[in-house]
Amino acid sequence: MSVARFERGILKRYIQSTSTKDRHKAKLLSLLDWIWRWGFTSTAVLEELWQLDRSTINRMIRRYINEEMVTEVATFSCRDKRLFLLKPEGLRLLQGYHDETLNYSVKPSTLNFKTITHDLMCQAIVARGCAEGRYQFYVTESEQAKEYLKKTRRCDAIVFEIESSELVGIEVEASAKTIPHRKDCLIATRRMIEEENRFQRVLYFSHKRKHLKDAERVHQKLFNKAENCLDANWFNAHLKLVYSREYIDMLYHKFWLH
C-alpha cells in the first residue's frame, strides 16, 4: 500500500499492524521518504518525527547504515555533527514500495552547509506537528519550487493544519534580517496568499525570542510608513509570530546549544 505523496514521511501513514516487524518497516519507510522529500535529515529531527529518545534512534540508524539504506555525512554545520542521506538501495526499496520511479540527486558535495541548521529546524517543526497529529500533510520548499517555477520566493514549508482546515506557511527565523529584506518578505507573503492562493496564513518560528521580537519591531516600522502600502490589519490577521516557549526551547536545545 503506497502513501499519498504529500503525506510521505509521516510515520502513522505506514503502520498497518502492531507487530514489531511491521513497525520496524514503517519506521524505515518513514525515514527513507522523509529524506527523499527533504534531501537529508538528522537525529534531532527524527526525535521529533518518531517521538523516540536519541539512543534508540542511534541504534536504528546504525542498523539502516549497515543495511546500506542510508549513509551518514560528517559535518560541523549542525549540532548533531552528521546528516543522513539516501543510498541507492534505500531509493530502490522506496521505488518498489510506491511502485514509481523516484529521482534523488543529493550528494555531500551538493549540500548547502550554510543553511543546514535553518533547514533542520524547519524539518523539526513540521515533524513535531505531523507526529502530534496537527498536520495532515506538508510541502517542502523544493516541492514548492517544482510547482511555482517562475516564482523565486517560497515559504520554508507549507502544512495542512487539521484543526483549522487551512494551508499554513512555515517560516523559520534563524538570524536577524535587514529592513529591505523584511519588506520584500512581507510583499511576497501577501502575494502568495492573495494572488497565488498557496496558503491562508503564515507562522514564524525561531530558536530565539529576540529574532521574533526583531521581526515584530521591523514589521511595525514598515506598517507605519504609508508609502510601503503594507496594511497592518491585514498582516496581523495573516501572520503570527510563535512565541511558544516549548518551540523556542526545542529549537535552541536541539540545534544551537553547544
Secondary structure as GFF3:
##gff-version 3
##sequence-region A 1 258
A	DSSP	three_ten_helix	5	7	.	.	.	ID=ss1
A	DSSP	three_ten_helix	11	13	.	.	.	ID=ss2
A	DSSP	alpha_helix	20	38	.	.	.	ID=ss3
A	DSSP	alpha_helix	43	50	.	.	.	ID=ss4
A	DSSP	alpha_helix	54	66	.	.	.	ID=ss5
A	DSSP	beta_strand	70	74	.	.	.	ID=ss6
A	DSSP	beta_strand	82	86	.	.	.	ID=ss7
A	DSSP	alpha_helix	88	98	.	.	.	ID=ss8
A	DSSP	three_ten_helix	108	110	.	.	.	ID=ss9
A	DSSP	three_ten_helix	113	115	.	.	.	ID=ss10
A	DSSP	alpha_helix	116	131	.	.	.	ID=ss11
A	DSSP	beta_strand	135	140	.	.	.	ID=ss12
A	DSSP	alpha_helix	141	147	.	.	.	ID=ss13
A	DSSP	beta_strand	157	161	.	.	.	ID=ss14
A	DSSP	beta_strand	166	173	.	.	.	ID=ss15
A	DSSP	alpha_helix	179	194	.	.	.	ID=ss16
A	DSSP	beta_strand	201	206	.	.	.	ID=ss17
A	DSSP	alpha_helix	209	224	.	.	.	ID=ss18
A	DSSP	three_ten_helix	226	228	.	.	.	ID=ss19
A	DSSP	alpha_helix	232	238	.	.	.	ID=ss20
A	DSSP	beta_strand	239	241	.	.	.	ID=ss21
A	DSSP	alpha_helix	245	255	.	.	.	ID=ss22
###
